[in-house]
Amino acid sequence: MSEGPLLAARMNGDGHSAVVDRVALDAVLRQEGEDFFRRVTEQGPHLFAASPLFVSAAQIEQMRTVIAAIEQVVALPAWREAVLAQAPEIARHAAQAQGVFLGYDFHLNADGAHLIEINTNAGGAFLNALLLRSQQAVAMPGEAAAPDDPEQIFLDMFRNEWRLQRGHEPLRTVAIVDESPATQFLYPEFVLAQRMFERAGVRAWILEPSELEVRAEGLYHAGQKLDLVYNRLTDFYFQHHAKLHAAFQDNDLTVITPHPRAYALYAGKYNLALLTDADSLRAMGVEEAVIAVLQAGIPQTRVVRRADRELWWQQRKHWFFKPATGYGSKGVYRGEKLTHRVFEEILEGSYVAQRLVPPGERVVTLADVPTTLKYDMRCYVYGGEVQLVTAALYQGQTHNARTPGGGFSMVRIVG
């Protein structure tokens, strides 16, 4: 390991290397209103981590290199033909919008950066931006792995999505859409998104899909035509949301972002198996240098088939099992903890298995007691450009926002 990553590891192993100024964070939360403050602190007491995370410039560059390689592959006609052929018909609809908040999630360890997942509706960006804003005046080692004004970058991204489909007409109205949004754990960031739009002169609503109305001339809410839908649903192909299904298939009705096509191109779990299949990539015309980056930067991923039952059971301790159309930590299993019953359910379902790569560790100090947490990295990406690099600290299999001292963590570049 080179000097930069070694320094980052040493600082992450020191529970006193830096802490988040909770007083400053609470003050910024209160600026959003007392109701907002109570919602975050009472329902999400472990939403924000107690400490920042340290990485090296070399580790940041490793993640950027993997992201760039994937973007090159996704741009190939052969890739699009292969993945869209396996997706529902709606994903084959040509959309001009690219898809906001593409999330590339990594594990960092002594062997480098390892991509474990891609998401098309990656949550947390607005909350991480708020965390960064709250700590701007706090002295910390290193440099922020973020721009000075991420909110402006987010706003420009949404406006670009609008321009790609509508040209130079002004963006006037936005709907932030999810199932029962007020009950969602990340509802506070829906509020932050709404306020960002409204400060920019764009009317914004937080809505359930049932509150939408499809008309011949557009998508509406309460008589108001909606220019753009910021889609936070985990029904990635709108299989259970007929109104959005219809609206997406007609580019003249509204702009929806992210959308089913983006999910099929980037985030389907089967894509990880294809991205780690060197022979298939060569057949698509992928350059050897790009294949080498993907082989080094993405843990081997395979489709789980019942025909290989005995082999999977024997090797299960070396793999992490994920549902092919899942999200977050739902339905994921570390192989060494599988029971026979759950293993049979995996064989009956649609799963991929990814070779285990350990996450990095960060020591935080809680009540003067050093506590070791795991961490995941997330790069928010739009149009191939990394907008923001963040982390999540946790205990357990995956980030769960229930770990004392854990939660969203700001990233500092050292060395």
Kinemage of the C-alpha trace (Angstrom):
@kinemage 1
@onewidth
@group {chain A} dominant
@subgroup {mainchain}
@vectorlist {calphas} color= white
{ca met a 1} P 0.000 0.000 0.000
{ca ser a 2} L 1.410 3.426 -0.961
{ca glu a 3} L 1.919 6.376 1.362
{ca gly a 4} L -1.446 8.093 0.764
{ca pro a 5} L -3.661 5.076 1.517
{ca leu a 6} L -1.431 4.189 4.492
{ca leu a 7} L -1.926 7.667 5.957
{ca ala a 8} L -5.694 7.436 5.393
{ca ala a 9} L -5.759 4.011 7.084
{ca arg a 10} L -3.821 5.301 10.088
{ca met a 11} L -6.173 8.251 10.509
{ca asn a 12} L -9.243 6.033 10.110
{ca gly a 13} L -7.815 3.793 12.824
{ca asp a 14} L -7.561 6.720 15.246
{ca gly a 15} L -10.860 7.489 16.947
{ca his a 16} L -9.556 10.952 17.874
{ca ser a 17} L -8.245 11.982 14.438
{ca ala a 18} L -11.320 14.184 13.827
{ca val a 19} L -14.942 14.439 14.881
{ca val a 20} L -18.037 16.036 13.413
{ca asp a 21} L -19.082 19.229 15.200
{ca arg a 22} L -22.580 18.178 16.267
{ca val a 23} L -23.451 21.650 17.530
{ca ala a 24} L -22.728 23.109 14.088
{ca leu a 25} L -24.699 20.291 12.438
{ca asp a 26} L -27.707 20.832 14.713
{ca ala a 27} L -27.606 24.558 13.972
{ca val a 28} L -27.860 23.906 10.221
{ca leu a 29} L -30.633 21.367 10.771
{ca arg a 30} L -32.544 23.970 12.785
{ca gln a 31} L -32.168 26.459 9.948
{ca glu a 32} L -34.476 24.173 8.004
{ca gly a 33} L -37.113 24.525 10.757
{ca glu a 34} L -37.827 22.956 14.128
{ca asp a 35} L -40.090 20.316 12.599
{ca phe a 36} L -37.295 19.327 10.237
{ca phe a 37} L -34.802 19.238 13.115
{ca arg a 38} L -37.041 17.002 15.230
{ca arg a 39} L -37.775 14.668 12.347
{ca val a 40} L -34.077 14.091 11.713
{ca thr a 41} L -32.894 13.886 15.310
{ca glu a 42} L -35.788 11.797 16.654
{ca gln a 43} L -36.451 9.424 13.753
{ca gly a 44} L -32.879 9.327 12.454
{ca pro a 45} L -30.563 9.763 15.435
{ca his a 46} L -27.864 7.789 13.608
{ca leu a 47} L -28.353 9.429 10.221
{ca phe a 48} L -25.032 11.293 10.435
{ca ala a 49} L -21.763 9.712 11.552
{ca ala a 50} L -19.752 10.984 14.504
{ca ser a 51} L -16.540 11.241 12.471
{ca pro a 52} L -15.401 12.012 8.933
{ca leu a 53} L -13.731 9.359 6.808
{ca phe a 54} L -10.233 9.736 5.359
{ca val a 55} L -9.183 8.559 1.903
{ca ser a 56} L -6.218 9.262 -0.323
{ca ala a 57} L -6.199 11.001 -3.688
{ca ala a 58} L -5.030 7.701 -5.197
{ca gln a 59} L -8.117 5.903 -3.866
{ca ile a 60} L -10.371 8.609 -5.276
{ca glu a 61} L -8.647 8.205 -8.627
{ca gln a 62} L -9.106 4.418 -8.515
{ca met a 63} L -12.866 4.879 -8.130
{ca arg a 64} L -12.959 7.438 -10.932
{ca thr a 65} L -11.069 5.042 -13.203
{ca val a 66} L -13.588 2.224 -12.623
{ca ile a 67} L -16.494 4.618 -13.201
{ca ala a 68} L -14.955 5.877 -16.452
{ca ala a 69} L -14.443 2.303 -17.663
{ca ile a 70} L -18.095 1.429 -17.012
{ca glu a 71} L -19.248 4.577 -18.791
{ca gln a 72} L -17.205 3.512 -21.833
{ca val a 73} L -18.851 0.085 -21.842
{ca val a 74} L -22.394 1.414 -21.367
{ca ala a 75} L -21.901 3.735 -24.358
{ca leu a 76} L -21.299 0.759 -26.683
{ca pro a 77} L -24.222 -0.278 -28.935
{ca ala a 78} L -23.427 -3.945 -28.200
{ca trp a 79} L -23.806 -3.382 -24.436
{ca arg a 80} L -27.106 -1.615 -24.878
{ca glu a 81} L -28.377 -4.324 -27.175
{ca ala a 82} L -27.395 -7.051 -24.688
{ca val a 83} L -28.842 -5.542 -21.499
{ca leu a 84} L -31.969 -4.036 -23.043
{ca ala a 85} L -32.842 -7.373 -24.639
{ca gln a 86} L -33.142 -8.833 -21.123
{ca ala a 87} L -35.115 -5.910 -19.675
{ca pro a 88} L -38.863 -5.212 -19.829
{ca glu a 89} L -40.077 -3.451 -22.956
{ca ile a 90} L -40.427 -0.094 -21.201
{ca ala a 91} L -36.642 0.081 -20.762
{ca arg a 92} L -36.235 0.065 -24.537
{ca his a 93} L -38.048 3.383 -24.815
{ca ala a 94} L -35.536 6.006 -25.960
{ca ala a 95} L -35.284 8.726 -23.313
{ca gln a 96} L -33.253 11.888 -23.782
{ca ala a 97} L -32.767 12.397 -20.023
{ca gln a 98} L -29.683 10.624 -18.673
{ca gly a 99} L -30.821 9.952 -15.108
{ca val a 100} L -29.934 11.930 -11.986
{ca phe a 101} L -27.980 10.676 -8.969
{ca leu a 102} L -26.339 7.597 -10.380
{ca gly a 103} L -24.661 6.013 -7.350
{ca tyr a 104} L -21.482 3.933 -7.600
{ca asp a 105} L -20.855 2.143 -4.280
{ca phe a 106} L -17.373 0.888 -3.392
{ca his a 107} L -15.489 -0.998 -0.727
{ca leu a 108} L -11.962 0.287 -0.110
{ca asn a 109} L -9.335 -1.968 1.412
{ca ala a 110} L -5.633 -2.761 1.149
{ca asp a 111} L -6.202 -4.231 -2.323
{ca gly a 112} L -7.755 -1.057 -3.704
{ca ala a 113} L -11.250 0.135 -4.657
{ca his a 114} L -13.915 -2.469 -5.436
{ca leu a 115} L -17.291 -1.602 -6.954
{ca ile a 116} L -20.047 -3.526 -5.191
{ca glu a 117} L -23.160 -1.931 -6.665
{ca ile a 118} L -24.612 0.710 -8.994
{ca asn a 119} L -27.887 2.479 -8.200
{ca thr a 120} L -29.981 4.786 -10.359
{ca asn a 121} L -31.935 6.507 -7.591
{ca ala a 122} L -29.136 6.751 -5.054
{ca gly a 123} L -30.362 8.460 -1.899
{ca gly a 124} L -28.549 10.702 0.525
{ca ala a 125} L -27.057 13.358 -1.749
{ca phe a 126} L -29.029 16.269 -0.283
{ca leu a 127} L -28.392 15.161 3.292
{ca asn a 128} L -24.696 14.756 2.618
{ca ala a 129} L -24.627 18.243 1.102
{ca leu a 130} L -26.251 19.573 4.282
{ca leu a 131} L -23.647 17.782 6.410
{ca leu a 132} L -20.849 19.325 4.358
{ca arg a 133} L -22.360 22.785 4.684
{ca ser a 134} L -22.605 22.435 8.450
{ca gln a 135} L -18.886 21.638 8.808
{ca gln a 136} L -17.408 24.274 6.493
{ca ala a 137} L -16.066 26.339 9.400
{ca val a 138} L -14.783 23.297 11.349
{ca ala a 139} L -11.032 22.693 11.171
{ca met a 140} L -10.303 19.148 9.938
{ca pro a 141} L -7.305 17.406 8.385
{ca gly a 142} L -7.270 17.025 4.624
{ca glu a 143} L -9.477 18.485 1.929
{ca ala a 144} L -13.177 17.958 1.259
{ca ala a 145} L -13.993 15.367 -1.431
{ca ala a 146} L -16.773 17.641 -2.622
{ca pro a 147} L -17.353 20.948 -4.433
{ca asp a 148} L -18.002 24.126 -2.476
{ca asp a 149} L -21.646 24.269 -3.570
{ca pro a 150} L -23.007 20.788 -4.333
{ca glu a 151} L -26.589 22.067 -4.291
{ca gln a 152} L -25.906 24.281 -7.304
{ca ile a 153} L -24.441 21.280 -9.118
{ca phe a 154} L -27.581 19.274 -8.301
{ca leu a 155} L -29.832 22.064 -9.572
{ca asp a 156} L -27.818 22.383 -12.791
{ca met a 157} L -28.142 18.617 -13.259
{ca phe a 158} L -31.935 18.709 -13.086
{ca arg a 159} L -32.037 21.674 -15.442
{ca asn a 160} L -29.824 19.800 -17.887
{ca glu a 161} L -32.175 16.806 -17.769
{ca trp a 162} L -34.974 19.217 -18.693
{ca arg a 163} L -32.957 20.798 -21.536
{ca leu a 164} L -32.029 17.428 -23.019
{ca gln a 165} L -35.708 16.678 -23.585
{ca arg a 166} L -37.290 20.134 -23.852
{ca gly a 167} L -34.609 22.443 -25.203
{ca his a 168} L -34.493 25.948 -23.780
{ca glu a 169} L -37.986 26.207 -22.322
{ca pro a 170} L -37.779 27.233 -18.652
{ca leu a 171} L -38.240 24.542 -16.009
{ca arg a 172} L -41.220 25.657 -13.916
{ca thr a 173} L -42.640 22.692 -11.970
{ca val a 174} L -41.226 19.516 -10.393
{ca ala a 175} L -42.798 16.566 -8.570
{ca ile a 176} L -40.679 14.526 -6.134
{ca val a 177} L -42.426 11.147 -6.220
{ca asp a 178} L -42.286 8.115 -3.939
{ca glu a 179} L -44.646 5.689 -2.246
{ca ser a 180} L -46.043 7.280 0.940
{ca pro a 181} L -43.171 9.786 0.928
{ca ala a 182} L -43.869 11.227 4.386
{ca thr a 183} L -43.258 7.784 5.920
{ca gln a 184} L -39.941 7.203 4.138
{ca phe a 185} L -36.810 7.251 6.263
{ca leu a 186} L -35.147 9.694 3.855
{ca tyr a 187} L -38.161 12.002 3.685
{ca pro a 188} L -36.068 14.913 5.064
{ca glu a 189} L -34.042 14.935 1.874
{ca phe a 190} L -37.236 15.167 -0.177
{ca val a 191} L -37.868 18.354 1.774
{ca leu a 192} L -34.355 19.590 1.041
{ca ala a 193} L -34.834 18.902 -2.666
{ca gln a 194} L -38.169 20.710 -2.659
{ca arg a 195} L -36.617 23.761 -1.013
{ca met a 196} L -33.714 23.765 -3.465
{ca phe a 197} L -36.135 23.939 -6.373
{ca glu a 198} L -38.280 26.604 -4.768
{ca arg a 199} L -35.278 28.828 -4.000
{ca ala a 200} L -34.508 28.636 -7.719
{ca gly a 201} L -38.024 29.736 -8.642
{ca val a 202} L -39.285 26.247 -9.528
{ca arg a 203} L -42.506 25.110 -7.864
{ca ala a 204} L -42.083 21.676 -6.309
{ca trp a 205} L -44.374 19.125 -4.665
{ca ile a 206} L -43.642 15.921 -2.742
{ca leu a 207} L -46.224 13.448 -4.037
{ca glu a 208} L -47.441 9.885 -4.074
{ca pro a 209} L -47.982 8.306 -7.509
{ca ser a 210} L -51.741 8.263 -6.827
{ca glu a 211} L -51.697 12.080 -6.747
{ca leu a 212} L -50.647 12.248 -10.395
{ca glu a 213} L -53.065 12.613 -13.297
{ca val a 214} L -52.252 11.678 -16.898
{ca arg a 215} L -53.901 13.857 -19.536
{ca ala a 216} L -53.423 13.961 -23.281
{ca glu a 217} L -51.331 17.115 -22.984
{ca gly a 218} L -49.232 16.200 -19.954
{ca leu a 219} L -48.836 14.879 -16.413
{ca tyr a 220} L -50.709 16.924 -13.808
{ca his a 221} L -51.182 17.402 -10.084
{ca ala a 222} L -54.139 19.381 -8.734
{ca gly a 223} L -54.624 21.070 -12.077
{ca gln a 224} L -50.944 22.040 -12.428
{ca lys a 225} L -48.913 20.586 -15.289
{ca leu a 226} L -45.700 18.921 -14.097
{ca asp a 227} L -42.605 19.596 -16.171
{ca leu a 228} L -40.334 17.067 -14.458
{ca val a 229} L -40.647 14.106 -12.097
{ca tyr a 230} L -37.774 13.389 -9.719
{ca asn a 231} L -38.413 9.664 -9.373
{ca arg a 232} L -37.551 8.060 -6.017
{ca leu a 233} L -39.546 4.857 -6.510
{ca thr a 234} L -37.928 1.447 -6.155
{ca asp a 235} L -40.350 0.040 -8.749
{ca phe a 236} L -37.625 0.538 -11.320
{ca tyr a 237} L -39.667 -0.476 -14.370
{ca phe a 238} L -42.971 1.117 -13.231
{ca gln a 239} L -44.580 -2.321 -13.206
{ca his a 240} L -46.995 -1.240 -10.468
{ca his a 241} L -47.383 2.421 -11.403
{ca ala a 242} L -49.457 2.718 -14.542
{ca lys a 243} L -49.507 6.529 -14.610
{ca leu a 244} L -45.739 6.858 -14.626
{ca his a 245} L -45.481 3.935 -17.036
{ca ala a 246} L -47.721 5.798 -19.480
{ca ala a 247} L -46.008 9.138 -18.917
{ca phe a 248} L -42.533 7.721 -19.540
{ca gln a 249} L -43.556 6.177 -22.847
{ca asp a 250} L -44.633 9.573 -24.212
{ca asn a 251} L -41.751 12.065 -24.175
{ca asp a 252} L -44.188 14.919 -24.741
{ca leu a 253} L -45.982 14.440 -21.404
{ca thr a 254} L -43.195 15.071 -18.890
{ca val a 255} L -39.518 14.429 -18.114
{ca ile a 256} L -38.908 11.549 -15.688
{ca thr a 257} L -35.514 11.094 -14.050
{ca pro a 258} L -34.101 8.613 -13.226
{ca his a 259} L -36.048 6.249 -15.453
{ca pro a 260} L -36.364 2.563 -16.465
{ca arg a 261} L -33.875 2.788 -19.320
{ca ala a 262} L -31.153 4.155 -17.046
{ca tyr a 263} L -31.819 1.352 -14.557
{ca ala a 264} L -31.504 -1.299 -17.263
{ca leu a 265} L -28.289 0.184 -18.665
{ca tyr a 266} L -26.525 0.687 -15.345
{ca ala a 267} L -28.104 -0.758 -12.241
{ca gly a 268} L -29.523 -4.191 -12.990
{ca lys a 269} L -27.571 -6.656 -10.839
{ca tyr a 270} L -27.075 -9.003 -13.803
{ca asn a 271} L -25.008 -6.212 -15.338
{ca leu a 272} L -22.315 -6.817 -12.710
{ca ala a 273} L -21.985 -10.398 -13.929
{ca leu a 274} L -21.599 -9.159 -17.494
{ca leu a 275} L -19.087 -6.487 -16.478
{ca thr a 276} L -16.870 -9.167 -14.896
{ca asp a 277} L -17.136 -11.579 -17.854
{ca ala a 278} L -14.030 -10.792 -19.901
{ca asp a 279} L -14.995 -12.987 -22.876
{ca ser a 280} L -18.420 -11.353 -23.216
{ca leu a 281} L -16.860 -7.902 -23.010
{ca arg a 282} L -14.363 -8.774 -25.742
{ca ala a 283} L -17.211 -9.962 -27.940
{ca met a 284} L -18.819 -6.544 -27.494
{ca gly a 285} L -15.664 -4.801 -28.655
{ca val a 286} L -14.457 -3.566 -25.266
{ca glu a 287} L -10.763 -2.646 -25.260
{ca glu a 288} L -8.370 -4.836 -23.282
{ca ala a 289} L -7.257 -1.916 -21.108
{ca val a 290} L -10.865 -1.263 -20.089
{ca ile a 291} L -11.437 -4.964 -19.385
{ca ala a 292} L -8.360 -4.975 -17.147
{ca val a 293} L -9.740 -2.034 -15.132
{ca leu a 294} L -13.082 -3.791 -14.703
{ca gln a 295} L -11.471 -7.088 -13.715
{ca ala a 296} L -9.413 -5.341 -11.045
{ca gly a 297} L -12.146 -2.977 -9.861
{ca ile a 298} L -15.298 -5.139 -9.720
{ca pro a 299} L -15.447 -8.335 -7.643
{ca gln a 300} L -16.334 -11.387 -9.719
{ca thr a 301} L -20.121 -11.634 -9.982
{ca arg a 302} L -22.099 -14.639 -11.211
{ca val a 303} L -25.717 -15.513 -11.804
{ca val a 304} L -26.944 -18.084 -9.268
{ca arg a 305} L -28.495 -21.126 -10.972
{ca arg a 306} L -30.088 -24.155 -9.351
{ca ala a 307} L -28.063 -26.433 -11.624
{ca asp a 308} L -24.969 -25.358 -9.666
{ca arg a 309} L -26.586 -25.941 -6.276
{ca glu a 310} L -23.901 -28.145 -4.735
{ca leu a 311} L -21.058 -25.938 -5.918
{ca trp a 312} L -22.721 -22.810 -4.491
{ca trp a 313} L -23.343 -24.471 -1.140
{ca gln a 314} L -19.720 -25.628 -0.882
{ca gln a 315} L -18.341 -22.193 -1.784
{ca arg a 316} L -21.005 -20.020 -0.132
{ca lys a 317} L -18.656 -18.558 2.504
{ca his a 318} L -16.723 -16.722 -0.210
{ca trp a 319} L -19.756 -15.004 -1.735
{ca phe a 320} L -22.345 -12.334 -1.021
{ca phe a 321} L -25.819 -13.049 -2.452
{ca lys a 322} L -28.017 -10.261 -3.831
{ca pro a 323} L -31.479 -10.276 -5.441
{ca ala a 324} L -31.196 -9.352 -9.111
{ca thr a 325} L -33.827 -6.612 -8.862
{ca gly a 326} L -33.271 -5.650 -5.232
{ca tyr a 327} L -32.181 -2.417 -3.647
{ca gly a 328} L -30.543 -1.316 -0.418
{ca ser a 329} L -29.989 -4.226 1.953
{ca lys a 330} L -33.283 -6.006 1.257
{ca gly a 331} L -32.875 -9.721 0.634
{ca val a 332} L -29.058 -9.706 0.695
{ca tyr a 333} L -27.136 -12.450 2.484
{ca arg a 334} L -23.550 -13.101 3.403
{ca gly a 335} L -22.866 -16.676 2.343
{ca glu a 336} L -21.292 -17.835 5.586
{ca lys a 337} L -24.537 -17.022 7.440
{ca leu a 338} L -26.912 -18.820 5.074
{ca thr a 339} L -29.304 -21.425 6.443
{ca his a 340} L -30.518 -24.274 4.236
{ca arg a 341} L -33.975 -22.678 4.115
{ca val a 342} L -32.707 -19.302 2.910
{ca phe a 343} L -30.336 -20.979 0.455
{ca glu a 344} L -33.261 -22.805 -1.139
{ca glu a 345} L -35.144 -19.495 -1.411
{ca ile a 346} L -32.161 -17.977 -3.196
{ca leu a 347} L -32.088 -20.855 -5.672
{ca glu a 348} L -35.801 -20.374 -6.382
{ca gly a 349} L -35.430 -16.614 -6.836
{ca ser a 350} L -33.403 -14.436 -9.187
{ca tyr a 351} L -30.047 -13.853 -7.503
{ca val a 352} L -26.480 -12.978 -8.287
{ca ala a 353} L -23.495 -13.785 -6.113
{ca gln a 354} L -20.567 -11.412 -5.746
{ca arg a 355} L -17.207 -12.534 -4.414
{ca leu a 356} L -16.684 -11.125 -0.929
{ca val a 357} L -14.434 -8.109 -0.622
{ca pro a 358} L -14.116 -6.724 2.909
{ca pro a 359} L -15.056 -3.087 3.480
{ca gly a 360} L -12.663 -0.643 5.072
{ca glu a 361} L -12.857 0.213 8.773
{ca arg a 362} L -13.128 3.444 10.709
{ca val a 363} L -12.633 3.772 14.463
{ca val a 364} L -14.957 6.243 16.190
{ca thr a 365} L -14.922 7.167 19.853
{ca leu a 366} L -18.236 6.818 21.677
{ca ala a 367} L -18.328 7.822 25.364
{ca asp a 368} L -14.505 7.588 25.394
{ca val a 369} L -14.649 4.019 24.076
{ca pro a 370} L -13.026 3.293 20.660
{ca thr a 371} L -15.486 1.449 18.403
{ca thr a 372} L -14.630 -0.054 15.016
{ca leu a 373} L -17.185 0.448 12.246
{ca lys a 374} L -17.219 -0.631 8.610
{ca tyr a 375} L -17.623 1.855 5.809
{ca asp a 376} L -18.929 1.984 2.234
{ca met a 377} L -18.036 4.684 -0.267
{ca arg a 378} L -20.534 6.267 -2.649
{ca cys a 379} L -19.755 8.379 -5.700
{ca tyr a 380} L -22.698 10.374 -7.031
{ca val a 381} L -22.261 10.567 -10.793
{ca tyr a 382} L -24.036 12.404 -13.593
{ca gly a 383} L -23.075 12.222 -17.252
{ca gly a 384} L -19.912 10.338 -16.327
{ca glu a 385} L -18.739 13.097 -13.959
{ca val a 386} L -18.297 12.495 -10.226
{ca gln a 387} L -20.264 15.198 -8.391
{ca leu a 388} L -19.785 14.170 -4.787
{ca val a 389} L -17.900 11.463 -2.850
{ca thr a 390} L -19.416 10.377 0.456
{ca ala a 391} L -19.299 7.457 2.867
{ca ala a 392} L -21.527 5.543 5.255
{ca leu a 393} L -20.326 4.042 8.553
{ca tyr a 394} L -22.137 1.022 9.986
{ca gln a 395} L -22.075 -2.303 11.795
{ca gly a 396} L -23.666 -5.431 10.353
{ca gln a 397} L -23.932 -6.637 6.755
{ca thr a 398} L -24.757 -3.299 5.112
{ca his a 399} L -25.351 0.383 5.867
{ca asn a 400} L -28.477 0.547 8.018
{ca ala a 401} L -28.551 4.020 9.676
{ca arg a 402} L -29.067 2.288 13.022
{ca thr a 403} L -25.467 2.177 14.267
{ca pro a 404} L -24.438 4.516 17.120
{ca gly a 405} L -21.649 6.690 15.743
{ca gly a 406} L -22.509 5.583 12.209
{ca gly a 407} L -24.463 7.098 9.346
{ca phe a 408} L -23.583 9.401 6.451
{ca ser a 409} L -19.974 10.508 6.763
{ca met a 410} L -18.168 13.329 5.032
{ca val a 411} L -15.000 12.327 3.176
{ca arg a 412} L -11.644 14.084 3.571
{ca ile a 413} L -8.725 13.564 1.181
{ca val a 414} L -5.314 13.236 2.855
{ca gly a 415} L -1.795 12.641 1.597
